[in-house]
Amino acid sequence: MAQDLVIEQLDELGLSYELIDCDPDLADTAAFCEAYGYSPEDSANAIVVVGKSEPLVFAMCLVLADSRLDVNKVVRKKLGARKASFASADQTIELTGMQIGGVTPFGTTTTLPLWIDSRVMDREKLIIGGGSRDRKLLVPPATLADHPTAEVVEGLAKI
């Protein structure tokens, strides 16, 4: 299961994390933050994006929950595609092994570039997906920066 791969990768890399259990019905960021008392400014969403080129190109972006991913300019340009969009739920599951609401950069079933909005790095700790809808990870930004495919990108998201 993807959730086991998440913990395996974090442990293999020796990265800091804390598991936070949650009700799967409250896994979406806004509901989770409200129910469990976390601020959206301290929550980051992992979003799979696709460049509409042949062949299709994919990446994972990590942005704070209080911002919007700049898909039409920054992401499209980084993908090297004329058009870009959010990957579908099915594409996300196929590429990560995870459902939306539980997606995390760690333990994915395929290797994707990880682009992290620079504002993420300014937080003390962040809540991110935990590999399934019934848990989250509480991590310092250094854990994200130490992901094997991580690149911090200035202006990846807009406030």
C-alpha positions as CSV (number, residue, x, y, z in Angstrom):
1,M,0.0,0.0,0.0
2,A,1.1,3.6,-0.7
3,Q,0.9,4.5,3.0
4,D,3.5,1.9,3.8
5,L,5.8,3.1,1.0
6,V,5.5,6.7,2.5
7,I,6.9,5.6,5.9
8,E,9.5,3.4,4.3
9,Q,10.9,6.2,2.2
10,L,10.8,8.7,5.1
11,D,12.6,6.2,7.3
12,E,15.2,5.2,4.6
13,L,16.0,8.9,4.1
14,G,16.2,9.5,7.8
15,L,13.8,12.4,7.6
16,S,11.8,13.9,10.4
17,Y,8.0,13.4,10.5
18,E,5.1,12.9,12.8
19,L,2.0,10.8,11.8
20,I,-1.4,12.5,12.5
21,D,-4.5,10.3,12.3
22,C,-7.6,11.8,10.8
23,D,-11.1,10.9,9.8
24,P,-11.0,10.1,6.0
25,D,-14.2,12.2,5.6
26,L,-12.2,15.2,6.9
27,A,-9.0,14.6,4.8
28,D,-9.6,17.5,2.4
29,T,-7.5,20.5,3.6
30,A,-10.2,23.0,4.6
31,A,-12.2,20.3,6.5
32,F,-9.1,18.9,8.1
33,C,-7.8,22.3,9.3
34,E,-11.1,23.3,10.7
35,A,-11.7,20.0,12.5
36,Y,-8.2,19.5,13.9
37,G,-7.2,23.1,14.6
38,Y,-4.5,23.6,12.0
39,S,-4.0,26.8,10.1
40,P,-4.2,26.7,6.3
41,E,-1.0,28.7,6.3
42,D,0.7,25.7,8.0
43,S,-0.9,23.2,5.6
44,A,0.5,22.3,2.1
45,N,-1.2,20.5,-0.7
46,A,0.6,18.1,-3.0
47,I,-0.9,18.5,-6.5
48,V,0.0,16.5,-9.6
49,V,0.1,18.5,-12.8
50,V,0.3,17.5,-16.4
51,G,1.8,19.2,-19.4
52,K,-0.4,18.6,-22.5
53,S,2.4,17.6,-24.9
54,E,3.4,14.3,-26.5
55,P,4.3,12.4,-24.5
56,L,2.4,13.8,-21.5
57,V,4.8,15.1,-18.8
58,F,3.9,15.2,-15.1
59,A,5.2,16.8,-11.9
60,M,4.1,17.2,-8.3
61,C,3.8,20.6,-6.9
62,L,3.6,21.5,-3.2
63,V,1.9,24.8,-2.3
64,L,0.5,26.3,0.9
65,A,-3.2,25.8,1.3
66,D,-3.8,29.5,1.4
67,S,-2.4,30.0,-2.1
68,R,-3.1,29.0,-5.7
69,L,-0.8,27.0,-7.9
70,D,0.3,29.1,-11.0
71,V,-0.5,26.4,-13.5
72,N,-0.9,28.6,-16.6
73,K,2.5,30.4,-16.3
74,V,5.1,28.9,-14.0
75,V,4.1,25.3,-14.1
76,R,3.4,25.3,-17.9
77,K,6.8,26.8,-18.5
78,K,8.6,24.4,-16.2
79,L,6.9,21.4,-17.9
80,G,8.0,22.8,-21.3
81,A,4.4,22.4,-22.6
82,R,2.1,24.8,-24.4
83,K,-0.7,23.9,-22.0
84,A,-0.8,22.5,-18.5
85,S,-3.5,21.5,-16.1
86,F,-4.2,19.6,-12.9
87,A,-3.9,15.8,-13.4
88,S,-7.2,14.0,-13.1
89,A,-8.0,11.9,-10.0
90,D,-7.3,8.8,-12.0
91,Q,-4.0,10.1,-13.3
92,T,-3.0,11.1,-9.7
93,I,-3.8,7.6,-8.4
94,E,-2.0,5.9,-11.3
95,L,1.2,8.1,-10.7
96,T,1.2,8.1,-6.9
97,G,-0.8,5.2,-5.7
98,M,-2.7,7.7,-3.6
99,Q,-6.2,9.3,-3.5
100,I,-6.6,13.0,-3.6
101,G,-6.8,14.2,0.1
102,G,-3.9,11.9,1.0
103,V,-1.3,12.7,-1.7
104,T,2.2,13.3,-0.4
105,P,5.6,13.5,-2.2
106,F,6.9,10.5,-0.3
107,G,6.3,6.9,-1.3
108,T,4.9,7.6,-4.7
109,T,4.6,4.6,-7.1
110,T,6.4,6.6,-9.9
111,T,9.2,9.1,-9.7
112,L,7.9,12.6,-10.2
113,P,9.8,15.9,-10.1
114,L,8.8,17.7,-6.9
115,W,8.4,21.5,-7.2
116,I,8.0,23.3,-3.8
117,D,6.7,26.8,-3.7
118,S,9.3,28.9,-1.9
119,R,6.7,30.2,0.7
120,V,6.5,26.6,2.0
121,M,10.1,26.8,3.2
122,D,9.2,29.8,5.5
123,R,6.9,27.8,7.7
124,E,8.1,26.2,11.0
125,K,6.1,22.9,10.4
126,L,3.6,21.8,7.8
127,I,0.7,19.4,7.6
128,I,0.8,17.5,4.3
129,G,-0.9,14.3,3.0
130,G,0.2,11.1,4.6
131,G,-0.3,8.6,1.7
132,S,-4.0,7.9,2.5
133,R,-7.1,9.8,3.5
134,D,-6.9,8.6,7.1
135,R,-3.6,10.3,8.1
136,K,-1.5,13.3,7.6
137,L,2.2,14.1,8.1
138,L,3.5,16.9,10.3
139,V,6.9,17.8,8.9
140,P,9.5,20.6,9.0
141,P,10.3,22.2,5.6
142,A,13.7,20.5,5.6
143,T,12.0,17.1,5.3
144,L,10.4,18.4,2.1
145,A,13.6,19.9,0.7
146,D,15.4,16.6,1.4
147,H,13.1,14.7,-1.0
148,P,15.2,13.2,-3.7
149,T,13.5,15.1,-6.6
150,A,12.8,18.4,-4.7
151,E,13.4,21.8,-6.2
152,V,12.3,25.0,-4.5
153,V,10.6,27.3,-7.0
154,E,10.1,31.0,-6.4
155,G,6.6,32.1,-7.4
156,L,5.1,28.6,-8.0
157,A,2.0,29.8,-6.3
158,K,0.0,33.0,-5.9
159,I,-1.6,34.3,-2.7
